[in-house]
Amino acid sequence: MTDPVIVGFDGSERSLRALIWAANDAALRGCPLYIVHVLPSWEMDFPFHPPGRWQSASRRGAAILSEAEAMARESHPDLEVGCQQLSGSPSEVLCSVSEQAHSVVLGARGEGGLGNLLFGSIGLQVAGHAAGPVVVVGQLTTGHHRVVVGTDGSPHSVSAMEFAFDEASLRGSKVRVLRAWQMPVPAEAPERQPDPGEVEAEQRREVEEQLADLHKRYPDVEIETELIRGKAAPALIRASDRADLAVVGSRGRGGFHGLALGSVSHALLHYGTCPIAVVRPRPERTPA
């Protein structure tokens, strides 16, 4: 069975945006949509809550799921839709179900022109620890026909590039590849700076090598490549203004080992103005 697109839904406006994005993505992929509503475990913490609190929350969750399922089926009648109410820590539950998902989609606040500025701790935890891609939908953007992806050649950005090309091919969009670079400081004789033109040319060669295989696999996808001398996060945030999706690896070459999210992905989640996909190399699955 094809892995489903899983969306976390709590009935809020931001989760509705996530549901719309996830249903469309699942329909494009021809895979199931799986809607998950998580009842936080604190709803069961007696005597801190009155008797019947859990049952009431459970009934409310079932109604929320029923509404979400109806909306997904109405917009995509041929889409296979499933739903389930689970309990526990929302971030832990969503990370757990991500192991059997193509991707997990979450909503983020995007009102007031602030992009995902108010992106919460649950979303950061899921984006940092899920087994596969996590798409965070703050604002639904369409009409740009462009998927932006940042690359630095790290394994995480390689996975991000593959995800970006796959999404662009499904949507009939072009891919804009951004590579930010800065002048290296030689460990020895730091006063002897390398030639900027040579450094940029080497960066461009690395990008072209990375793109060669992707171009063969996705010949229908138009590619734009831009090298920017400077920091990656501001460049990607600016580019998100003119994209329907921005894709980044969960961390790159400069990330500290053991950190779930790098500074670039973290900044893009907070300030990006289109849906953001955070991608990491997927671990090998243990055969059932």
URJO-V403867 format. One record per residue. N is the residue number from 1. PHI is phi as a letter, one per 20 degrees, with the letter a starting at -180 (* if undefined). OMEGA is omega in whole degrees, -180 to 180 (none if undefined). Layout:
n=N phi=PHI omega=OMEGA
n=N phi=PHI omega=OMEGA
This chain:
n=1 phi=* omega=179
n=2 phi=f omega=180
n=3 phi=f omega=-178
n=4 phi=e omega=164
n=5 phi=e omega=-178
n=6 phi=d omega=178
n=7 phi=c omega=173
n=8 phi=e omega=-175
n=9 phi=c omega=178
n=10 phi=c omega=178
n=11 phi=n omega=-180
n=12 phi=f omega=179
n=13 phi=f omega=-178
n=14 phi=f omega=178
n=15 phi=f omega=175
n=16 phi=f omega=176
n=17 phi=f omega=178
n=18 phi=f omega=179
n=19 phi=f omega=179
n=20 phi=f omega=-179
n=21 phi=f omega=-176
n=22 phi=f omega=180
n=23 phi=f omega=179
n=24 phi=f omega=-179
n=25 phi=f omega=179
n=26 phi=f omega=179
n=27 phi=f omega=178
n=28 phi=f omega=-178
n=29 phi=e omega=-175
n=30 phi=m omega=180
n=31 phi=d omega=-179
n=32 phi=f omega=170
n=33 phi=d omega=-178
n=34 phi=c omega=-176
n=35 phi=e omega=-177
n=36 phi=d omega=172
n=37 phi=d omega=-176
n=38 phi=d omega=172
n=39 phi=e omega=-179
n=40 phi=g omega=-176
n=41 phi=f omega=-179
n=42 phi=f omega=177
n=43 phi=f omega=-178
n=44 phi=e omega=-172
n=45 phi=f omega=173
n=46 phi=e omega=6
n=47 phi=e omega=-176
n=48 phi=f omega=178
n=49 phi=c omega=-177
n=50 phi=f omega=177
n=51 phi=g omega=180
n=52 phi=n omega=-179
n=53 phi=f omega=-179
n=54 phi=f omega=-180
n=55 phi=f omega=179
n=56 phi=f omega=179
n=57 phi=f omega=179
n=58 phi=f omega=178
n=59 phi=f omega=178
n=60 phi=f omega=178
n=61 phi=f omega=179
n=62 phi=f omega=178
n=63 phi=f omega=178
n=64 phi=f omega=180
n=65 phi=f omega=180
n=66 phi=f omega=179
n=67 phi=f omega=-179
n=68 phi=f omega=179
n=69 phi=f omega=180
n=70 phi=f omega=180
n=71 phi=f omega=-180
n=72 phi=f omega=-179
n=73 phi=f omega=180
n=74 phi=f omega=-178
n=75 phi=f omega=-179
n=76 phi=c omega=-174
n=77 phi=g omega=-177
n=78 phi=e omega=-176
n=79 phi=f omega=174
n=80 phi=f omega=-175
n=81 phi=c omega=173
n=82 phi=c omega=179
n=83 phi=b omega=-178
n=84 phi=b omega=174
n=85 phi=d omega=-179
n=86 phi=c omega=179
n=87 phi=c omega=-180
n=88 phi=p omega=174
n=89 phi=f omega=-178
n=90 phi=g omega=-179
n=91 phi=f omega=-180
n=92 phi=f omega=179
n=93 phi=f omega=-178
n=94 phi=f omega=175
n=95 phi=f omega=-180
n=96 phi=f omega=-178
n=97 phi=f omega=-180
n=98 phi=f omega=-178
n=99 phi=f omega=180
n=100 phi=d omega=-176
n=101 phi=d omega=168
n=102 phi=f omega=179
n=103 phi=b omega=175
n=104 phi=d omega=-178
n=105 phi=d omega=-179
n=106 phi=c omega=175
n=107 phi=e omega=174
n=108 phi=c omega=178
n=109 phi=f omega=180
n=110 phi=b omega=-176
n=111 phi=e omega=171
n=112 phi=m omega=178
n=113 phi=m omega=-177
n=114 phi=e omega=180
n=115 phi=l omega=-179
n=116 phi=d omega=-172
n=117 phi=g omega=-177
n=118 phi=e omega=-180
n=119 phi=g omega=-168
n=120 phi=e omega=-175
n=121 phi=f omega=180
n=122 phi=f omega=179
n=123 phi=f omega=179
n=124 phi=f omega=180
n=125 phi=f omega=179
n=126 phi=f omega=179
n=127 phi=f omega=-178
n=128 phi=e omega=-172
n=129 phi=c omega=179
n=130 phi=f omega=-177
n=131 phi=f omega=-177
n=132 phi=b omega=-179
n=133 phi=f omega=175
n=134 phi=c omega=179
n=135 phi=d omega=-179
n=136 phi=d omega=-175
n=137 phi=d omega=174
n=138 phi=e omega=177
n=139 phi=c omega=175
n=140 phi=e omega=180
n=141 phi=d omega=178
n=142 phi=b omega=175
n=143 phi=n omega=178
n=144 phi=e omega=-180
n=145 phi=l omega=-178
n=146 phi=b omega=172
n=147 phi=d omega=180
n=148 phi=e omega=177
n=149 phi=c omega=176
n=150 phi=e omega=-180
n=151 phi=c omega=172
n=152 phi=c omega=179
n=153 phi=n omega=179
n=154 phi=f omega=178
n=155 phi=g omega=179
n=156 phi=f omega=-180
n=157 phi=f omega=174
n=158 phi=f omega=177
n=159 phi=f omega=178
n=160 phi=f omega=179
n=161 phi=f omega=180
n=162 phi=f omega=179
n=163 phi=f omega=-178
n=164 phi=f omega=-180
n=165 phi=f omega=178
n=166 phi=f omega=179
n=167 phi=f omega=-179
n=168 phi=f omega=179
n=169 phi=f omega=179
n=170 phi=f omega=-172
n=171 phi=e omega=-177
n=172 phi=m omega=-177
n=173 phi=d omega=172
n=174 phi=e omega=176
n=175 phi=d omega=174
n=176 phi=d omega=-177
n=177 phi=e omega=179
n=178 phi=d omega=175
n=179 phi=c omega=177
n=180 phi=e omega=-180
n=181 phi=b omega=177
n=182 phi=c omega=-179
n=183 phi=f omega=178
n=184 phi=f omega=176
n=185 phi=d omega=-178
n=186 phi=g omega=179
n=187 phi=f omega=178
n=188 phi=d omega=-180
n=189 phi=l omega=-177
n=190 phi=f omega=179
n=191 phi=f omega=179
n=192 phi=e omega=-177
n=193 phi=e omega=174
n=194 phi=f omega=-180
n=195 phi=f omega=-179
n=196 phi=g omega=179
n=197 phi=f omega=179
n=198 phi=f omega=178
n=199 phi=f omega=180
n=200 phi=f omega=180
n=201 phi=f omega=178
n=202 phi=f omega=177
n=203 phi=f omega=-180
n=204 phi=f omega=178
n=205 phi=f omega=179
n=206 phi=f omega=180
n=207 phi=f omega=-179
n=208 phi=f omega=176
n=209 phi=f omega=180
n=210 phi=f omega=-177
n=211 phi=f omega=-174
n=212 phi=g omega=-179
n=213 phi=f omega=-179
n=214 phi=f omega=178
n=215 phi=f omega=178
n=216 phi=f omega=-178
n=217 phi=f omega=-179
n=218 phi=c omega=-176
n=219 phi=f omega=-179
n=220 phi=e omega=-174
n=221 phi=e omega=175
n=222 phi=f omega=-174
n=223 phi=d omega=169
n=224 phi=d omega=180
n=225 phi=c omega=179
n=226 phi=c omega=174
n=227 phi=d omega=-176
n=228 phi=c omega=176
n=229 phi=e omega=-177
n=230 phi=q omega=-178
n=231 phi=e omega=-174
n=232 phi=f omega=-172
n=233 phi=g omega=180
n=234 phi=f omega=180
n=235 phi=f omega=180
n=236 phi=f omega=179
n=237 phi=f omega=177
n=238 phi=f omega=-178
n=239 phi=f omega=-179
n=240 phi=f omega=177
n=241 phi=f omega=-175
n=242 phi=c omega=-178
n=243 phi=c omega=174
n=244 phi=e omega=177
n=245 phi=a omega=174
n=246 phi=d omega=-174
n=247 phi=c omega=-180
n=248 phi=b omega=173
n=249 phi=f omega=-177
n=250 phi=f omega=170
n=251 phi=a omega=-175
n=252 phi=d omega=-176
n=253 phi=f omega=-175
n=254 phi=e omega=-176
n=255 phi=f omega=177
n=256 phi=e omega=-179
n=257 phi=g omega=179
n=258 phi=o omega=177
n=259 phi=f omega=-177
n=260 phi=f omega=-179
n=261 phi=c omega=175
n=262 phi=e omega=-177
n=263 phi=f omega=-178
n=264 phi=f omega=180
n=265 phi=f omega=179
n=266 phi=f omega=-179
n=267 phi=f omega=-178
n=268 phi=f omega=178
n=269 phi=f omega=-178
n=270 phi=e omega=-169
n=271 phi=c omega=178
n=272 phi=f omega=-175
n=273 phi=d omega=172
n=274 phi=b omega=174
n=275 phi=g omega=-176
n=276 phi=d omega=174
n=277 phi=d omega=175
n=278 phi=d omega=-170
n=279 phi=c omega=174
n=280 phi=c omega=175
n=281 phi=g omega=-178
n=282 phi=f omega=179
n=283 phi=f omega=177
n=284 phi=f omega=178
n=285 phi=e omega=176
n=286 phi=f omega=180
n=287 phi=g omega=-179
n=288 phi=f omega=none
